[in-house]
Amino acid sequence: MKKVRSFWGRALRGGLLVAVCAALLGAALGYWWLNAPLRLVTPLVDLSIEPGTSPREVATEVARAGVDVQPALLYGWFRFSGQARQIRAGSYELQGTVSPRSLLQKLVQGDEASRSVTLVEGWTFRQVRDALQRAESLKPDSAGLTDAQLMQQLGQSGVAPEGRFFPDTYTYSKGSSDLAVLQRALRAMQARVDSVWAHRNPAIPLQSADEALILASIIEKETGRTSDQPQISAVFHNRLQIGMRLQTDPTVIYGLGTRFDGNLRRSDLLADTPFNTYTRAGLPPTPIAMPGRQALQAAVQPAASKALYFVARGDGSSAFSETLDAHNRAVNQYQRGK
């Protein structure tokens, strides 16, 4: 009997050893598989996970997109990790070294593929729309809309789009709507206009935040040198205070629209349009471009100056004058070479 018990004891210990070895081997293989690179059918795999997709369907979609993996095995890993229900919908790019572990981490973190589009200070809304149409992987939902229809979609019915979007670089996920980018830019501009208006110089003649936005757009178009913007703002504020016309070329050019051929003629300055500040007093009816942060600040915090005139020096800066005689001398010096 002792020999029988000894035999079964040795057999049991041997079986346990085999089981332990098998478990260790399985764990090692599992660890290796979780961290081993998956083969991608193409160098860049686009993976799109729609909202409501189950973890099992996600595993199938990964394989269908171009990842060489058994969906059942991948789904098993999702379940085993305890994070299967944390996988987020979105558009993902898979490239380089992608393991089952890093893949799940990407899907759980929502590390979506992103692109960016830059809206530049001084751009008109037409230029904004052109940039959005050229933006990579951005869904052109606004393409068939008029400007009025587009603003209605953004909840701004009856508001002209010009100057209403803050110039900045906006990132977005692949397949995002261009309307979503515009909505962010719209809110960014509204927030900045409200902020500068709340901290305006109380002595300025502007009556509303909207007028500040209009003036800021003119300042933006008048100079690319931000250090001159407070002085240029002072000139316009001084003119508004005494009822003098702004007489600023950028508004005339904007009013000409596509008719402007790069050469501003005297006849253009005399042709009356709602944006001709040579023929009409006060501010134009809408902004003429997107102002940046410095131009917005300058519009409500002008420099302390009595200047009524300025002329470009030719180096990007401007010369400022308080009288017409001084201005004419500056024009002769910097524009006519006298």
Buried (B, 14 or more C-beta within 10 A) or exposed (E): EEEEEEEEEEEEEEEEEEEEEEEEEEEEEBEEBBEEEBEBEEEEBBBBBEEEBEBBBBBBBBBEBBBEBEBEEBBBBBBEBEBBEBBBBBBBBBEEEBBBBBBBEBBBEBBBBEBEBEBBBBBBBEBBBEBBEEBEBBBBBBEEBEBBEBBBBBEBEEBBBBBBBBBBEBEBBBBBBBBBBBBBBBEBBBEBBEBBBEEBEEEBBBEEBBBBBBBBBBBBBBBEBBEBBBBBBBBBBBBBEEEEBBBBBBBBBBBBEEEBEEEBEEEBBEBEBEBBBBBBEBBBEBBBBBBBBBBBBBBBBBBEBEBBBBBBBEEEBBBBBBEEEBBBBBBEEBEEEE
